[in-house]
Amino acid sequence: MMKIKYIIDENFQDYKKPSMMLATCYCDWKCLKELNLDISICQNSQIAQQKNIEVSIESIINRYFNNPITQAVVIGGLEPMLQYEEVLEFIKQFRQRSNDDIVIYTGYYPEEIKDKIEQLKQYKNIIIKFGRYIPSRKKRFDEVLGVWLASDNQFAVKVN
């Protein structure tokens, strides 16, 4: 089982390929706390207000494969690394059927989650978007993701 806020079957804004979006449930609000800002200004604060739902990983994967449009999975919403074991289990099961891209949006930087990155390197086509959201920073186009990111300190890396 995986706890999520929602699923978007066809997402075109977070990755260059049509993607299924899984919104994770928890956040430690590190981006805003570091800046002494209120969490209400976070672009994802409304997601946190939504009810958590529990869905079987198998049903998520079947839903993905029953959609002829999607070509990747994006895991984001709040902070996926706070649900790392569930995310890792999803990846393990998904990789039994496909090597399609999996993109993880995290507010952490690589040095903060080295152990998790090392674990993820065993799987093909894993991309991680790193970096805190910092209000008032310039947006930047990320070549790996093929989309604009909210802050110029954010970047994506294919980990394997």
Secondary structure by P-SEA (a helix, b strand, c coil): cccccccccccccccccccbbbbbccccaaaaaaaccccccccccccccbbbbbbbaaaaaaaaaacccccbbbbbccccccaaaaaaaaaaaaaaccccbbbbbccccccccaaaaaaacccccccccccccccccbbbbbcccccccccccccccccc
